[in-house]
Amino acid sequence: MSKKIMLSGVQPTRAITLGNYLGAIKNWVKLQKEYQCYFMSVDLHAITLKQDPKELRDATYYGIATYLAAGIHPKTCNMFVQSHVSEHAELGWVLTCYSTMGELNRMTQFKDKSGKQGDHIPTGLFTYPALMAADILLYDSNAVPVGADQKQHIELTRDIAIRMNNLYGKDTFVIPEPYIAPVGAKIMSLLDPESKMSKSDVNANASVFLTDSEDTIRKKIKRAVTDSGSEITADTKQSGVHNLLTIQSCILGKSIQELADSYAGKQYGHLKVETGDIVAAAINPIRTEIEKLMGDLGYLNELLKKGAENARERASKTLARVYDRLGFIPR
Ligand code: AQP
């Protein structure tokens, strides 16, 4: 029996953060053997906000190097760049036509990101969930492992797919399921534990990047904002403390309660130093491997070429099926 299909991606907007890693990539690594996998660097999504071309190109290579360094297997998983498979943009347009302004207006990520753009909100930022729906539906994906912030976009994907299946036949699209891990689906900013840790946070000290040195990681976590109390508990109201316990829990595989109990009678300083040690130990081998891979762009280019070929094979079949159902004359 053929394996079910899993697809996910990260925007090459900057180096990948500990949040992207614990919320998404670590789960890709865990689940990769059970599924036929497609992992993209979603550069078409990245340009929904202005990017420097050189930085975008570097971040795209870094992104793929990070997937490999984190443990994605290059022989069994397809890794590719979204813009290398033009079917994404084509199906994206179709799904833009089958989503509504009201639906896109309800997306909280659009509200958050557009709120920071003043009067010049790019249209792509608004329509991007339709492109994300195309990414998922092109591959007949069954599972999409993501962080909590993407759940709403996957629900929209399901709604659009069901709508089109009702219009054009039940087998037009496979209806995907989100995979959201019970712990680590929303790692918070180190400087503002009420906000999500984000790659593009203006303050680099708010996020740990997988490219950060051991020293930088320890310093950033030492400076993490915690509340004014002193007791370490599993209470979610202590958002800064809870965030550090969550990070430890994801890396060590222990429950948050068990970890909080182990800090009974200890100070916040202990928690920060030990979290810094744990994160540095987890990231060190990944960073070393990223650096090694970045020294061999020839290898990465070959891998991306093969990945795009495999992706295109499946994506082109889905697009042809959809175009046929819509009534487009075959090419
Ligand atoms: N803080 C987070 N905790 C857990 N998971 C997270 N993800 C993002 N932030 C966290 C998950 O990482 C994957 C890739 O995200 P993305 O690059 O597609 O875009 P994003 O969700 O907008 O992530 P960022 O880091 O906030 O990027 P920027 O700053 O560029 O917008 C997704 O599965 C996401 O859920």
Residues whose N, C-alpha, C, O or C-beta is under 5 A from the ligand:
A	BS01	AQP	G9 V10 Q11 T13 G19 N20 G23 A24 P145 V146 G147 A148 D149 Q150 G184 A185 K186 I187 M188 K196 M197 S198 K199 S200 D201
